[in-house]
Amino acid sequence: MNDRLLDFAIRYGFLILLAGLIVYFSLAAPGFFGPLSAAFVLQSVAITGILALGVTCTLVVGGFDLSIGAVATSALMLSAYSMVILEHPTVVAVFLCLGMGALVGFINGILIVKFRVPDLLATLGMMFLLIGLQRIPTQGNSIATGMTLADGTVAEGTFSAAFLWLGRHRFDVVIDRLLPMPVVIFVAIAVVIWLFLGFTRHGRLMYAIGSNERAAALVGTPVNRYKIAAYMISGVTASIGGILLAARLGRGDIASGNNLLLDSVAAALIGFAVLGAARPNAFGTAIGALFVGILLQGMTMMNAPYYTQDFVKGAVLVAALVFTFYLSSRRSGTGH
C-alpha cells in the first residue's frame, strides 16, 4: 500500500499541487478564474515556455544553456534595429534573428564539444558577450521609431503590421478573442519538440547521450553533432522568444528580458517533477511554464510585493526537485 501511495505521489503529486494552486488563487483573488486572467497567464507563459523548451533540449544531452535570456534580448534588439534603423521588411528581420540564434547555438556547441569548455562556463561567457554586444550599436539605449541616433539622424523605420501581428494578434476561436498568437506558437513548438524527443530515433539518441555519453559514442552515435544541434535548437527557440517579445512591445526595450533566463530555467527544471519523469521532457517543461505563469499571476492579483516573487519561485523550484528526486530515490530503494 505504501509503495502504491509513493508511486501515486511521484506521478501525480505535482499536478495535484498545480490544481490546488488554481483553486487557492481562484478563492483568494477575485477574477483570477476567468478568461481575461487566463489570457494574461497564457501570454506570460508563451515566451518563457518557448525559451524553456530550448533549455530542455540541452538538458536532454547532459548540457545546460545559460545564454538563452541574452539570445532572446539580442533577437529583440536585432529585430528592432533591423526594422527601425535599417528599415528592413519583416521577413528579413525575422530571418536575421533566427540566423543569429542558430549561430550563437553553434558557437556554444563548438566551444563545448571541440574546445572542451564546460557548458556552464561557455554559455555564461556567451551571455555576457551578447549582453554587451546588443548595447553597442545604440550606446545602451532602447530602439523606437523617431529616436535620435549617434550621428544626429532620426530613425524613420517602423515595426510593420505583419511583424506586430506575431506578438499582438488574438484569435477569436477560443475564449472570446483572448487566445494570443504567441501562445499558438508556443503550443506548436512544444508539440514538435515533444514528438521529436519522445518518438523519433534522434530524440532517443539525445536521451542516450545525456544518460551515458561514453556508451552512446561506443555504439556509433555522433555525440558531438547531437550536442551541437541541441544548442542550436536552444538558440533558435530563444530567438523566437525574442522576436515575439519585440512584436508584443513594438520597440527594442533593452531591459525587457531581464527575467527570461530565471523563469525559463525554473520551468524546465520544474518539468522534472511532472508525472514523475525525473528527467527533462517537453511536456513537463510546458506544465512547468504554466505553473510559473499561474503562480506569478496569482501573486500579482493578490498584490504580493514584487520582490517576493523570485523567492517564491525559488522555493517552489527547490521543493519540486527535492520532492521528485527524494521520492524517486526512495522508490528505487524499495526495488521499483
N, C-alpha and C positions, 0 to 999 in steps of 0.2 A: 504493500500500500504506500509506504514511504517513497519507494522508488517511482511509483506512478505519479505521486504528487510532485516529486522532484523533476521528473520529465515534463510534466504539465507546466510547472513554474518556469523551467528553462525555455520551453517552446512558446508559451503564450503570455508569460508574465509582463513583457514589455508592452504588448498590445493591450493588455488589461490596464496597465498604467496609463497608456495613451487615452483609452476610453474614459478612465477615471478623471484624467486632466480635463477632457472636454466637458464632462458632467460638472466638475467643480467650477470651471470658469463660466459655464452657462448659468449656474445658480448664483455665483458671486459677482458677475459682471453683466448687468443688463445689456442686451443687444449683442452679446458675444455669439449666441447661437442664432445666426441669421445670415441671409445671403450677402449683405454688404460686408460683414465681418469675415465671412468665408472668402470673399473676393480679395480682401486685404491679406489674409493668410496665404492664399494661393499665390498672390503677386509677390509677396516677400519670399515664399518658398522657392519659386521658379528659378531665379538666378542662383541662389545659394545651392539649390539641388543640382543644377547643371554643373557647377564647379565641383561639387562633392562627388558626382559620378566620375569625373576625370580623376580625382584623387583615388577613388575606388579602384580604377584600373591599375594605378601604380602600386596600390596596396596588394593587389592580387599577385603581382610578380615579386613581392617582397620588398618593394621600394616605398618611397614617400615623396610627395611633391609639395614643398613649401612656397613655390613661386606662383601658385595659381592666382592669388589675390593681386599680385603685381602684374601678371599677364592680363587679367581682366581689366585692371585700371589702365594698362597700356593700350589695350584694344579700345577702350572708351576714349582715351585721348587721341589715339591714332585715327579713329573714325571721325572725331570732331575736327582734327587738323586737316584730314583729307577733304572733308566736305566744306568746312567753313573757310579755311585758309587757301587750300589748293583748288577748291571748287570742283572736286571730282563728283561723278554721279554715284548713286547708291551702290551699284554693282561693284565698282572699283573699290570703294571704301570697305565694303564687306569682305571682298577677297583679299585686300591688303591685311585686314585684321586676322583673317583665318590663316593666311600665309605666315604672318608674324607669330601666331600661336604655334603653328606646326614647326617653325624654325626654332623657337625657344625650346619646345619639347625635344626636338632633335639634338640641340646643343646639350641640353640636360642629360639626355641619354648617352651621348658620346662621352661627356665628362665622367659619367658613372661607369660605363662598361669598358671604355677604351683607356681612360686615364686613371681608373680605379679610385676616383674621388667618392667618398661616402655620399649617399643620396641626400642626406640632410644638409651636408655642407655644400654640395653642388647646387642644390635648389635654393638654399639660403643665400648663397653668393649671387645667384641669378636674380633673386628677389630684390636685393639691394641694388644690383646693376640696373634693373628695369625701373625701380623707383626713382633713381637718379636720372636715367635716360629720358623718361617720359616728361620730365620737368624742364629739360634743356631748351627745346625749341621755343617755348613760351616763357622762359625765365621763371618758371614756377607758377604761372598764372593759369586760371581756368580758361577755356575756349568758348566764346559765344559770338554770335553774329554781331557785327558792329564794334568789336573790340579793336583797340589801337595796338598795332604790332610794334616791335622794337625799332623798325626803320621809320616809324611815324605814319605808315599807311593804315587804312582801316580795312578790316576783314569784311568782305561783302558777301561771302558764300553763306548758304543756309542749309539746314538739315532738310532734305527732301521729304515730301509727304510719304513716299514709299518707304523711306528709312524709318520715319517716326511710326509708321503703321506697325512695324515689327515689335515695338515696345508699348504701343498705346491702343491698338485695336482690341475690341472686345466682341466676342461672338454672342449672338442672341439666341443660340440654340439651347443654352444651359443657364439656369438661374438668372433669367431675365437680363441679358446683355452684361453679365458680370463675369464671364469667363475670359480672362486676358490672354492675348496672343502668346506671351512668354510661357504661360502655363501649358499651352498646347505643345510648344516646342520642347519644354521640359519633359512632358509625358512621352513625346515621341523619342527623345534621346534616351530616356530611361528604358523604354521598351526595347530599343535597338541594342543597348548595352547589356540588358538583362538576357536577351536572346543570344547575343554574341558570346557572353561569358558562360552562360549555362547550357547552351545547346549546340555549340559548334566545337569542332576539333581544336581550333585556335584558342578558344576560351579555356578548354580543358588543359591545354598545354601551358597556358599562362598560370593557371592554378597549380599545375605541377611544378613550374619554376618557383613559384612562391613557397611551396611546401618543401621542396628539396632541389635546389638549383643544380647541384652536382649530379644527382641521379637523373634529372631531366637531360642534362648535357650528355651523359653517358649513353642514353638511348637515341641520341642523334638530334635532339631538339635544338634549333638555332636560338639559344638563350639570349644572346646579345640583341638579335633582331627583335625579338618579342619585347624585351625590356625597353629598347628604344621606341618601339611602336606604342608601348603603354604611356611613355612620357609625351609622345606626340599627340596621342588621344587626349591626354590631360591638358596639353597646351591649347589644342583646338577647342575643347569644351570650355576652357576658361575664357578664350577669346570670344566665343559665342555669348557667354555671360556678360562680357564687357560691351559687346555690340548691343545687346538687349537693354543694358543699363543706360547706355548713351541714347538709345532710341526712346526710352521712357523719360529721361530727363530733358532731352532736347538741347544739351550743352555738354561740353567736356569739363566736368567738375573734378578737379584734381584730388579732392578728398572724399569722393562719394563711395569709394570701395574699401574704406578702412577696415570694416568688419567682415569682409567677404572671406578672408582666409580662416579666421577662427570659426565662423559659423559653418563653413563648408567642411572643415576638418571634423568639427563636432558631429555634423550629420553623418559623415562617412564612418566615424568610429562608433556612433550610437547604433548604426546599422548592424554591427556585430551582434547586438543583443536581440535583434528581431528574429522571431521564430527559432531561437536557439542556434543560429547559424555559426556563431563563434569564428567567423571569417568574413572578409569583405565580400559584399554582394550588392548588386544593383537595387534589388527590391528593398533590402534593409536600408540602403542609403536613402532611397526615396521616402521611406517611412520616417527615417531619422530627420530628414529635412522638414517633413511635415510636422514632426514633433517640435523641432526648434521654432518653426513658424507659429504654431499654436501657443507655445509657451510664451514667446515674446508678445504676441498679440494679446493674450490674456493678461499678462502683467501690465501692458500698456493701458488696457481698458480699465484695469483696477488702480490706475495711477501709481503704480510702483515706481520708485525713483530709478532713473535710467542707469545710475551707477551700480544698481543691484543686479542688473540683467546678466552681465558676464559672470558674476558669482554664481547665480542660479544655474546658468548653462554649464559652468564647470562642475558644479555639484551633481547635476543630473548626469553629465558625461561620466564622471568618476563612478557614480552609483551604478549606472548601466553596465560599465565594463567590469566592475567588481562582481556585480550580480551574475553576469554572463560567465566569466572565466572561473569564478569561485565555484558556482554551482556545476559548471561543466566538469571541473576537476573532481568534484565530489561524485558526479555520475560515473566518471572514468574509474574512480577508486572503488566503486561498487560493482565494477565488472561490466558496465553497459558500454 
